[in-house]
Each structure stands twice: as C-alpha cells, then as structure tokens.
Amino acid sequence: MSELAAKAKELDAADRLAGLRERFVLDDVVYLDGNSLGALPAVVPGRMEDVVRRQWGSLRIRSWDESGWWTAPERIGDRIAPLVGAAPGQIVVGDSTSVNVFKALVAAVRMARDGGSGASGRDEILVDATTFPTDGYIAGSAARMTGCTLRPVAPAEVPGALTDRTAAVLLNHVDYRTGRLHDLPGLTAAVHAAGATAVWDLCHSAGALPVGLDEHGVALAVGCTYKYLNGGPGSPAYLYVRRELQDRFDSPLPGWNSHAEPFGMRAEYEAAAGAVRGRVGTPDILSMLALEAALEVWDGVSVDAVRAKSLALTDFFLECVAAHVPAGAAESLTPQAHAERGSQVALRCPGAGDAMKRLIENGVVGDFRPPDVLRFGFTPLYVGFADVERAARVLARILS
C-alpha cells in the first residue's frame, strides 16, 4: 500500500461523517460530480412510491390539504433554511434557479429605487463577469425590463465599481468553473452601504459550506437543490427574501399562488404576506416532494462539519495530484487558501475533454468545461478519502 493510500485509510477511519454514505444509493464508481447532480438519497424511491400511488393515485385532489401539497414550498424552504444560515419563514421553494434569479433581480432594482432621496436615479445593474451564463442572460433581460444598464464586473472589483447609480448586484458565492469562494460578507456590506441591493446565487455553495444569510445581512438569494442538496435532476430551486424586506418584495411574476387570497379568484392582485410572495404558479409537486425526502439525509448533520471535511477532501486531492500526476500535466485553477475555496477542484490540462471521457470509462466521474478544464466536486456526505486517492491515481495514469 502506498503512503497516500495508507493516509487515506487513516483519514476515512477518523471521518465522523463516513456513515452518511449509507444514506445514498451508490456503487464502486468514484463520483466527483455532485456539483452538477447529487447522488440519489436512499429514502427517495420509497417516498415517491407513496406520493404517486397513495397521495396522487388514491387521495388525488384531497392531497393538496391532507398530504400537505399546498404548504410544501414554505415547509421545504424551512428545511433548507438552516443549511444556508436562515431562520424559518424566509425561503420559498419552487420554479427554476433562472426564474428565481429574474424575480430576485427585478425586485432588487425596485427596492433600491424605493430607497428614498435620489433612489430613482439608480439605473445600473452589476453582474459577476465570471457568472454562469444563464445568470448573465437573465440579468440582461432584467436590465432591459427595468431600464437599467448592465455592467459585468469581476467580484473582487465590485466595491470600487459601486456608484449612486447602482441599483442591484448579482453575484455567485462560488465560481462554477474554478471553485473560487467569493467574499459574501464583505461584498454584501459594500453593496448595501452604497444603497444598492445584493442578490446572491448559492448554487455551488449551499450544502457544501456555511453561508450565513441572516448573519451577513443578505437581502435576496437564490439557489438550486440538485447539486450538494441532492434533490434530483431538475428539482425545484429556492428564493430567500430577508424577513424585514418581505413587505417590499415586489415580484415581476405575480401569480395566483402568491396572492393574498389565492382561491378568491379576484381580478386585482394583492401580494400575500411573507416569503409566500415568491411563489408564482402551481408547484411541481412530484419533484418538490422528492426534494423533501432527499433533505432527510441532513438530519443530525452539522454544516460546519461538512465544511471541515470538504476542505480536508480538497486538500488531500491536491496533495495526491501533486504526488501522482506528472509535473506540468495539469494546473490547478482552484485557490489554495481555504477562505477562497468552495468544494470543488478545477484542473486545467490539454485534451481535458478526452481525459474526462477516459476517467469516466475508468470509474471516476467528474465533468469537463470547455476549453480545457476538468472539474471535480467533493460532496462530503458520501465522498471518502480513498475515493480521492483513487481518482488522483487514475487521473495520473491517463495524463501520463
């Protein structure tokens, strides 16, 4: 046994989260793509059998009340809340990340313009220049709708780019390409001090590290649930609206589900109180309840413990890559500093697309981002240190 393999064995033996692996449906593949799609929690298939056969098949329409379908968006939001550092009553689940980004960003501009003297002159939206493309597309549409100019800015440069024209700033907590963790507390404080509203995309951080939405004064945030939260393909996203801002949250997509009297069928719209304002139309119940079941894997799990293991896993992977992979064959794009690292490692190498295909053929699943980036996501709930060492060895063989 090699020195690194022996170290992996010792780390796995000391891992207090190792038993959580049993809560998932897994095989002997090293799965390092949980930052794209989380593994299947073992409780989900049985729960969905009940949802389909009993709740839908037998109770039918009665399930909106008797099975709690109607209240699912807020109930499941409260299950997600502690994972992102939020008190109950501030998160509603539903729609896609893109739809929630649109709702949040337009509402952010409206809130900034409703902020007092001079607020009406706020006609600019700043967007993370390295953002996931959809966020950029949505930000462009929101800018056109609100009569704003869209300006891409690197996250580190946001404080210096803020002016009295800035209405809203859309930022990613973790860069999807490199795994860089951005300064949510500092950037939020800078944006709000300038009289603008910050909107955070948590897709690559929620479930992998502490977020602290309440603690750090975040106004609005969105995120998906199919990555580190393991909700399943296309599972509904969520929207966070800080409690003291909920009465000012003016959604650009007012639907009957967010009406104060949804079954009153009134022609005039009156927004409901609280985070319910973030709802639009009929919830996607099947995927919603699959997500609710999936979130049970978090019972008794500390996000701080998850973060500690995440950093240990990524540290060990970088150590194994340095030891196994030939010098110069791959370059890490992920920051070494823990304070700047999410839960993934991105490696740049020639022929990355072909290399990832060969990795998958050899039982190591990550993903490829053009033109030359290999991404490896580390989900602490089910990835172990032996997995990490094996992945690095296979990568070294392929790159050699």
C-alpha positions in Angstrom: 0.0 0.0 0.0 1.4 3.4 -1.0 1.9 6.1 1.6 -1.0 8.2 0.3 -3.3 5.1 0.2 -2.4 4.4 3.8 -3.1 8.1 4.7 -6.5 7.8 3.0 -7.3 4.8 5.1 -6.5 6.6 8.3 -8.5 9.7 7.3 -11.5 7.5 6.4 -11.3 5.7 9.8 -11.3 9.0 11.6 -14.1 10.6 9.5 -17.2 11.2 11.6 -19.3 11.7 8.5 -18.3 8.4 6.9 -21.6 6.7 8.0 -23.7 9.1 6.0 -22.6 7.3 2.8 -25.1 4.6 3.7 -27.9 7.2 3.2 -27.3 7.2 -0.6 -27.6 4.8 -3.5 -24.0 4.3 -4.6 -21.8 1.8 -6.4 -18.0 1.4 -6.7 -17.7 4.4 -9.0 -15.8 7.4 -7.6 -18.5 10.1 -8.0 -17.0 13.6 -8.1 -19.8 15.3 -9.9 -22.1 16.2 -7.1 -21.5 19.9 -8.0 -23.6 19.1 -11.1 -26.0 16.4 -9.9 -26.0 15.0 -6.4 -26.3 11.2 -5.8 -29.7 9.6 -5.0 -30.7 9.5 -1.3 -31.8 6.0 -0.5 -35.1 7.2 1.1 -36.4 8.9 -2.1 -37.6 5.9 -4.2 -39.9 4.6 -1.4 -41.2 8.0 -0.6 -42.0 8.7 -4.3 -43.8 5.3 -4.4 -46.1 6.7 -1.7 -46.5 10.1 -3.4 -47.5 8.5 -6.7 -49.6 5.5 -5.6 -51.3 6.8 -2.4 -51.2 10.6 -2.5 -51.9 11.0 -6.2 -53.4 7.7 -7.1 -55.8 7.3 -4.1 -56.3 10.6 -2.4 -56.0 12.6 -5.6 -57.2 16.2 -5.2 -57.5 15.7 -1.4 -53.7 15.6 -1.2 -53.5 19.4 -1.6 -54.8 19.5 2.0 -54.4 16.1 3.5 -50.9 15.4 2.3 -49.7 19.0 2.7 -49.1 19.7 -1.0 -50.2 23.3 -0.8 -47.8 24.2 2.0 -44.8 22.3 0.6 -43.0 25.3 -0.8 -42.7 27.0 2.6 -42.3 23.8 4.6 -39.4 22.6 2.4 -38.0 26.1 2.4 -37.8 25.8 6.2 -35.8 22.6 5.8 -33.3 24.3 3.6 -33.1 27.4 5.8 -30.6 26.0 8.4 -28.3 24.8 5.6 -27.8 28.4 4.4 -28.0 30.1 7.8 -31.5 31.4 7.7 -34.3 31.5 10.2 -37.6 29.9 9.2 -40.2 31.9 7.1 -37.7 33.4 4.7 -37.3 30.7 1.9 -39.9 29.5 -0.6 -39.2 26.6 -2.9 -40.3 26.4 -6.5 -39.5 27.3 -10.1 -36.0 27.1 -11.6 -32.9 29.0 -10.5 -33.2 31.1 -13.6 -36.8 32.1 -12.8 -35.8 32.9 -9.2 -32.9 35.0 -10.3 -35.2 37.0 -12.5 -37.7 37.5 -9.7 -35.0 38.5 -7.2 -33.1 40.8 -9.5 -36.1 42.8 -10.7 -37.4 43.0 -7.2 -33.9 44.2 -6.1 -33.9 47.1 -8.5 -37.4 48.1 -7.4 -36.3 48.0 -3.8 -33.2 50.1 -4.5 -35.3 52.7 -6.3 -37.8 52.8 -3.4 -35.0 53.7 -1.0 -35.5 57.4 -0.6 -33.9 60.6 -1.9 -32.0 60.1 -5.2 -33.0 56.4 -5.4 -35.0 56.9 -8.6 -31.7 57.6 -10.4 -30.4 54.1 -9.9 -30.3 52.7 -13.4 -27.4 50.2 -13.4 -27.1 46.5 -12.6 -23.7 45.0 -11.9 -23.3 41.3 -12.7 -20.5 38.9 -11.9 -18.3 38.9 -15.0 -17.5 35.2 -14.5 -21.0 34.2 -13.8 -22.8 31.1 -15.1 -24.1 32.1 -18.5 -27.8 31.8 -17.6 -27.4 34.3 -14.8 -25.9 36.8 -17.3 -28.7 36.2 -19.7 -31.3 36.8 -17.0 -29.5 39.9 -15.8 -29.6 41.3 -19.3 -33.3 40.7 -19.6 -33.9 42.2 -16.1 -31.9 45.3 -17.1 -34.0 45.8 -20.3 -37.2 45.4 -18.3 -36.2 47.9 -15.7 -34.5 50.4 -18.0 -31.1 49.7 -16.5 -27.6 49.4 -18.0 -25.9 46.0 -17.4 -22.3 46.1 -16.4 -20.2 43.0 -15.9 -17.6 43.3 -13.1 -15.2 40.8 -11.5 -16.4 40.1 -7.9 -13.3 41.5 -6.4 -13.7 44.8 -8.2 -17.4 45.3 -7.2 -16.6 47.6 -4.2 -14.7 50.0 -6.5 -17.4 49.8 -9.2 -20.3 50.8 -7.0 -21.8 54.3 -7.6 -25.0 56.2 -6.7 -26.4 54.8 -10.0 -26.0 51.1 -8.9 -29.4 49.5 -8.2 -28.6 45.8 -7.8 -25.6 43.5 -7.9 -25.9 39.8 -8.9 -23.0 37.6 -7.6 -22.1 34.0 -7.3 -21.0 32.7 -4.0 -18.7 30.1 -5.7 -17.4 30.4 -9.2 -18.7 27.4 -11.1 -15.6 27.0 -13.2 -12.8 27.4 -10.7 -14.4 26.7 -7.4 -13.3 30.1 -6.0 -15.3 31.2 -3.0 -16.1 34.9 -3.0 -16.4 37.2 0.0 -20.1 37.1 0.7 -20.0 39.1 4.0 -17.7 41.8 2.6 -19.3 42.3 -0.8 -22.8 42.3 0.7 -21.8 45.0 3.2 -20.2 47.1 0.4 -23.3 46.8 -1.9 -25.8 47.7 0.8 -23.6 50.6 2.1 -23.8 52.0 -1.4 -27.6 51.9 -1.3 -27.9 49.0 -3.8 -29.3 45.6 -3.2 -27.2 42.4 -3.4 -28.6 39.2 -4.9 -26.5 36.0 -4.3 -26.5 32.8 -6.3 -25.8 29.9 -3.9 -25.9 27.0 -6.4 -22.4 25.9 -5.8 -22.2 26.6 -2.0 -25.4 25.5 -0.3 -24.9 22.1 1.2 -21.1 22.3 0.9 -20.2 25.2 3.3 -21.8 27.7 5.7 -23.5 30.6 4.0 -24.8 32.8 6.8 -27.6 34.6 5.0 -29.1 36.1 8.2 -25.8 36.7 9.9 -24.3 38.7 7.0 -27.4 40.8 6.2 -28.1 39.3 2.7 -31.2 40.8 1.2 -32.0 38.3 -1.5 -30.6 34.9 -2.6 -31.4 32.0 -4.9 -30.1 28.5 -5.3 -30.7 25.2 -6.9 -31.3 21.9 -5.0 -29.9 19.2 -7.3 -26.2 19.7 -6.5 -25.0 19.4 -2.9 -28.6 19.2 -1.7 -29.2 16.0 -3.7 -32.8 16.9 -4.7 -32.7 15.1 -8.1 -32.5 16.2 -11.7 -34.5 19.4 -12.3 -35.6 19.6 -8.6 -37.1 23.0 -7.8 -34.9 25.9 -6.8 -35.5 28.3 -3.9 -35.7 32.0 -3.2 -34.6 33.7 0.1 -36.2 37.1 1.0 -34.9 38.6 4.2 -37.7 39.0 6.7 -37.6 42.7 7.1 -37.7 43.2 3.3 -40.6 40.9 2.6 -43.2 43.6 2.6 -41.2 45.5 0.0 -40.6 42.4 -2.2 -42.3 43.3 -5.5 -42.1 40.3 -7.7 -42.2 40.8 -11.5 -44.1 37.5 -11.8 -47.2 37.8 -9.6 -49.2 34.6 -9.8 -52.2 33.2 -8.2 -50.1 31.2 -5.7 -48.6 34.4 -4.3 -52.0 36.1 -4.0 -53.2 37.1 -0.5 -56.4 35.1 -1.4 -55.3 32.5 -3.9 -58.7 30.9 -4.1 -60.6 34.2 -4.1 -60.0 34.4 -7.9 -60.1 38.2 -7.7 -59.1 40.2 -10.8 -56.9 42.5 -8.8 -53.6 41.3 -7.5 -52.8 41.6 -3.8 -49.5 40.1 -2.7 -49.5 37.7 0.2 -47.5 38.4 3.3 -44.1 36.9 3.9 -41.9 34.7 1.7 -45.1 33.4 0.0 -44.7 36.5 -2.3 -42.0 34.5 -4.1 -44.5 31.9 -5.3 -45.9 32.1 -8.8 -48.0 29.2 -10.2 -48.9 25.7 -9.2 -45.9 23.9 -7.6 -44.2 21.0 -9.3 -45.3 18.5 -6.6 -43.6 15.3 -7.6 -40.1 16.8 -7.7 -40.9 19.0 -4.7 -41.7 16.0 -2.6 -38.7 14.1 -3.9 -36.6 17.0 -2.7 -38.3 17.0 0.7 -37.4 13.3 1.1 -33.8 13.9 0.0 -33.3 16.6 2.6 -33.7 14.0 5.3 -30.1 12.9 4.7 -29.2 16.2 6.5 -30.9 15.1 9.8 -28.3 15.5 12.6 -25.6 16.8 10.2 -23.6 19.9 11.0 -22.8 22.2 8.1 -19.6 23.2 9.9 -18.6 19.5 10.0 -19.4 19.2 6.3 -17.2 22.3 5.6 -14.3 20.8 7.6 -14.5 17.6 5.6 -14.8 19.4 2.3 -11.6 21.3 2.9 -9.9 18.1 4.0 -11.0 16.3 0.9 -9.9 19.0 -1.5 -6.6 19.5 0.3 -6.0 15.7 0.1 -6.9 15.6 -3.6 -4.5 18.5 -4.4 -1.8 16.6 -2.4 -2.5 13.4 -4.3 -2.5 15.2 -7.7 0.8 16.8 -6.9 2.3 13.4 -5.9 0.8 11.3 -8.7 0.3 13.5 -11.8 3.4 14.3 -13.8 4.7 17.8 -13.3 3.3 20.2 -15.8 0.5 17.9 -16.9 -2.2 19.7 -15.0 -2.6 23.1 -13.4 -5.0 23.8 -10.5 -7.3 26.8 -11.0 -8.7 26.4 -7.5 -7.3 28.7 -4.8 -5.1 27.1 -2.2 -6.4 29.4 0.6 -9.3 27.8 2.4 -11.1 31.1 2.7 -11.2 31.3 -1.1 -12.2 27.7 -1.9 -15.5 26.1 -2.4 -16.0 22.3 -2.5 -14.5 21.6 -5.9 -11.1 21.4 -7.6 -10.7 22.6 -11.2 -7.7 21.4 -13.1 -6.6 22.9 -16.5 -4.9 20.5 -18.9 -4.5 19.9 -22.6 -7.1 17.5 -24.0 -9.3 17.8 -21.0 -12.5 16.6 -22.8 -10.9 13.4 -23.9 -9.3 13.0 -20.4 -12.7 13.2 -18.7 -14.1 10.6 -21.1 -11.3 8.2 -20.1 -11.7 9.0 -16.5 -15.4 8.0 -16.6 -14.5 4.9 -18.5 -12.2 4.0 -15.6 -14.7 4.6 -12.9 -14.0 8.2 -11.9 -16.8 10.6 -12.7 -16.2 14.4 -12.8 -17.0 16.8 -15.6 -15.4 18.9 -18.4 -15.8 22.6 -19.1 -14.5 23.9 -22.4 -12.0 24.5 -23.5 -9.6 22.8 -21.1 -11.0 22.4 -17.5 -11.6 19.2 -15.5 -14.0 19.8 -12.6 -14.1 17.6 -9.6 -16.9 18.2 -7.0 -16.5 16.8 -3.5 -19.7 16.1 -1.6 -18.7 15.3 2.0 -21.8 13.4 2.7 -20.8 10.5 0.5 -17.2 11.0 -0.8 -14.4 9.5 1.1 -10.6 9.9 1.2 -9.9 6.6 -0.5 -12.1 7.8 -3.4 -9.9 10.9 -3.6 -6.7 9.0 -3.7 -8.1 6.6 -6.3 -9.3 9.4 -8.5 -5.8 11.1 -8.5 -4.1 7.8 -9.4 -6.5 7.2 -12.3 -6.0 10.8 -13.5 -2.2 10.4 -13.3 -2.4 7.2 -15.4 -4.5 8.9 -18.0 -2.4 12.1 -18.2 0.8 10.1 -18.5 
